[in-house]
Amino acid sequence: MHEQRSGQFSCRPAEYAEKPLSIYRTQFERQFATTVPCKKMKTQYNPGKGSVRFLLLSRFLWISVIAILVIMSVPFVTSIYDKLIRDQMNSDSDSMQSGEIILPELVLIPAGSFDMGEQNAAFRENLKEEEKKYFGIPGKHIQIDRPFYMSKYEITNEQYGSYLRAQKSRNPAEKNSNIPPAGQENTAAKLPAVEINWQGAMAYAAWLGEQKQLSCRLPTEAEWEYAARAGLKTAYPWGNEVGSNNANCSECGSQWDSHQAAPVGQFKANPYGLYDTSGNVWEWTCSSWHDQYDGQEQQCARMDEFGSRVLRGGSWAYDSKYMRSSVRGEFDAGIRYNNFGFRVMCLSPAQ
């Protein structure tokens, strides 16, 4: 049964029907999540031949008009993009003004093993059945066989801007988007780079590997949680209670709560020396989404693979429940939001 609003039918793909509303935080996401699943609708209208010819002609004319508008809009979109990049380069960062290539600082993460997924028994028991997959339930014991490097902070506008300037044009993975990869709202150098899709984040990681002569990519979901936990089984890097001013989320007691991302490194690092693994912005992993841990959490999705990817860590727009080290986000690889960012991991060439 369809829900009718203002004379129009509102629907959504059936695969979204089972997701709990608590996982959707923005107004757009909630509106999308609360509409009903799409179903095929029958119509009683049966036009004659004359009407069909008229409809075909009208459709041809509309397609022609749209094609002309798209062609005319290319210089306009390009000029907007160029202006935003110039604005970024003209910020208060000396490196942006000089064109210096700024690369992220890397932290060595040791090899080891850990229990992946929510560790708090009381918290697990209070979750609804449909929520459990978003907290890695049931869990899994994971072995990390080799050490790796991970960026100390989330990748910043300053660092992503270096990549854009080095390319001298937008990378192929992002040419079809009208949202600048450096983000529309956060142009300050030390803010995390946001509104970047999964393909754009992967492309940056590959470029970074060339600069550092390492093999770089996004971390797998398992690598991300292992590094974020840093040997701990607590809900957060600092303990089991959210406390005050320990991170940037919608109820964390910081000056950025519910408003925007904070400049990276404003809060205490975890025991491995990583900052902002809880809150600030969601971070892309290279893994495809599966409801339960089935081995894909230790693999990277192919660049041409359709489907959802896993994000980790929560953000400034979400409450503390979604900052736990176990929490998992599921979004399409092409999605961009102003609370989506990323960090990278690297291996030595020999690995």
N, C-alpha and C positions, 0 to 999 in steps of 0.2 A: 504494500500500500504506500503510495507516495504522499508526501506532505506538501500541501499547497500553500504558497506564501505570495501574497500580492499578485495573484493570477499566474504565477510561474511555479514550475516544479523544481524543487531543490533535491539533488541526490548526490551520492558519492559512491566510489567503487566498493563492492562488497567486501574486499579484503580488509578494509578499514573498520568494518562494523564491530569487530570484537575488541578494539583497543580501548582501554579505560580512559575516561575523560581526563583523569589526573595527569596523563602524560602530555596533554596538549596545554600549552601555557599562553600563547598569543591569541588575540581575538580572532584572527583569521583561522588558526588551527582549530579553535573551539567551534567556530561556525562550521567548518568543514567536517569536523568530527561528529557534530550533532545532527547533521542532515541524514536522511534515510538512504539505504542502498539503492542504486539504480536498477530499474527493471525496464524491459522493453514495453513500449506503449503502443497500442493500436489506434488508428485514426479512422474515422468514418468518412473522411473526405475523399472523393474519387473524381479528380478533374478530368475534363474532356481533352481531346487532342489539341484544340486551340489553346487551352490553358497550359498544357504541357509545353507547347512551343514557346509561349510567352515566358513561362518559368525558366526554360533553358536559356532563352535570350537574356533574361534578367540576370541569371547566374553568370553568364559569360561576361556581361558588362561589369558586374560587380568584381569579378576576378581580375578583369583588365584594370579597373580603377585601383584595386588593392596593390597589384603588381607595380603600377606607376608610382604609387605613394611609397612603397617599400624602397624602390630605386632612388627616389628623391630624398628619402630620409637618411640614407647611408652617410652623406657628408655631415648631416646634422648630428647624428649619433656619434660619429668619429670626433667631431669638434667638441662635443660634451666630454667625451672620454679624455681627449687631449688636455682639456682645461682642468679636469680633475687631477690628472697626473701632474700637470704643472703646479697646481695648488699644493699637491703633496710634496713636490720637490722644493717648493718655496716656503715650507713650514719652518719652524724654529730649529730644526735639526741642521747642524753644519754639514753632516754627511749628505743630506738630501740636496743641499745647495751646491755642494762640490761635486756631486755625482759619484762619490766614493762608494765602492761595493761593500756593503755591510753584511757579514755572514753571522749566523747564530752561534753562540757559545755552546759547546757540547759537554755533557757529563757522562762519565763511564758508569754503566750499570753492570754489576757483576752477574755471572751465571748463578743459577740456583733453582729452587722449586717453590711452589706455593699452592694454596687452595684457592681456586678461582670461584668467585660468586659470593653472595651474601653470607657472612659468618655469624651474625647475631641470631640466635635461635628464636628469641622473643619477637624480634622484628619480622622474621620469616613467617611466624605463626599468625601475625596480624595482617599479613598481605592477603588480598583477594586472589583467587586462583588465576584470574586473567592478568594480574600484575606481576606474577612471579618471574615470568620470562624477562622482565625489564630489570631484574635484580640478580640474574644469573642463577636461578634456582631450577633444577638441582645444580649444585656446583660440580667442580671437576678438579682433580689434582693435575697440575701442569709442571712440566720440567722445562726450564730454559737452559739449553745446553751450552750456550756460548755467550760471553759478555758482548755488550753492544753500547753504542753511544746514543744519547737522546738529547735533544735541545733543552737547555736549562730552562728556557722560558717558552711560552707560546710564540710562534713566529709573529713578528711585529710588522707594522706598516713600513717602517724604515727598511727592514730586511726584504719584505716582499716587493717594495718599490725598487730595490737594487736589481732584483730579478727582472722586473718589467723593463727597466731601462736597458738592461743587458740584452734583452730580446729585441728591443727597438720596435716591437709591434706585439700585439696580443698573441699569446700562444694559441695553437690550433685547437686546444681543448676548450677554449673559452670564446671563440669567435662568434658563436651563435647567441651570446648573451648581451643584453643591453644594460647590465649592471656592472659597473667597473670593478675589476677583481680586487682593487685595493680597498673597496668599501666606500659608500656614499657618506656615511655619517662620521666615521672615526678616521680622521686624516692625521692626527698627531703621531709623531714618529714612534713613540714607545707604547702605543696602544696595540693590542693584538689585531692582526689583519683579519677582517671578517668579510662576510658575504662572498666567500670563495667556495666554489663547489669542490666535490671530491676529485674530479679530474684536474682542476687547477692546483689543488694541494699536492697531488701526485707529481704533476709536471714541475712544480717548484722543487720538490724533493730530489727529482732526477737531476735538475740543474745544479742544486747544491752539491750533489755528489761529484759532479764534474769540477766544481770549484775547489772542493776539498780533497779531490782524488780518493774518494771513499765510495762505497756502495750505499746510497741513501734512498729512503722511501718513507712512507707513513708506517708507523708501528702496527703490528697485528693487534687484534683485540687483547690477546693474552699478554703480549709484550707490554701493552699500555698499562693493563691492570697490575702486572708484576712491578713495573717501575713506579706506578702511583702508590702502591701499598708499601713499597720499600721495606719489606720484611715484616710488616705489621698486619694484624688481623682486625684492627679497629675500623669503625665506620669511616673515619676521616684520618688524615695524616697526623692530626694532633690529638686524637682520642675518640671517644664514643659520643660525646656531646658537642653540638655545633658551637656553643659558646658565643662570644661576641668579638667581632672584628678579626676573625681568623681567615676569612675568605670573602669573596664578593658573590652574594646571592640575594634573593628577594627578601630574606629575613636574617641576614648575617651581621647586622649592626655596623656596616661600613658606609662611608659617604657615597658609594656608588650603587648601593642596593636598589634594585628594580629600575634603575635609570640607564646605565650604560656599563660597558666594560671598563675596568680599571687599567691604568698603565701596568705593564707586567712587573712582577717582583715586588708588589706592595705588601705582601704577607709572608709569613715564615715559610721557608722551604721544607720539604719532607726529608727524611733521613738520607735519601740518596742525593739531595741537593737540587731537586726539581721544584719549581714554583708553579702555583696555580693549577695543580692537578685536580683540585676541588673548586668548582665555581669559575667565575670570570667568563669564559666562553666554552661551549661544547667543542670537543676536539675530534676531528675525523680520524678513524683508523683505516687501515687498508683492507679490513675484513668485510665480507658480505654478511648480511644479517641472516641468522638462523635462530628460531625460537629457543633452542637448547644447544648446549655445547656438544658438537658432533665432530670436531676436528677442524671446522672452518675458522674457529677462533684463533687458530695458529697458522692460517693461510692468508694470502692476499688475493683479492678478487682481480680478475683480468680487467684491463682498461676498457675493453669492449663488452664487458659483462653487464647485462641489465639487472635491475633489482636494487634493493636497499643496501645501505652500508651502515656500519656501526659507528656511533659517536659516543664519546665518554666524557665524564667529568662534571656535567651540569653547567649552569651559567648564571649570570647576574639576573636573568629573568625568571629563574626557577627557585623554588624553596629548598630548604636544606635536605629534604628527603631525597632530592635528585642530585645531590652532591656526594653521596656515599661512593666509596671506591668501587662498589659492586654495580652501580647503576649503569644501564645500557640505553642508548637512544637509537631509534630506527628511523632513517630517512633515506629518500631516494638520492642517488649519487649526484644528480644534477641540481639539487636544492641548494639555495643560498639564503641564509638569514643573517641578521645583524648580531646574532649571538653564536654563530658558527665560526670556529677558527681551527687551528691545527698546530701540532709540533711534529718534528721529524725524528727518525732514528737512522743511524749509520753503522755500517760494518766496515772493517778494513777490507781492501781489495782482495786479500788472500782468503777471506771468509766468504 
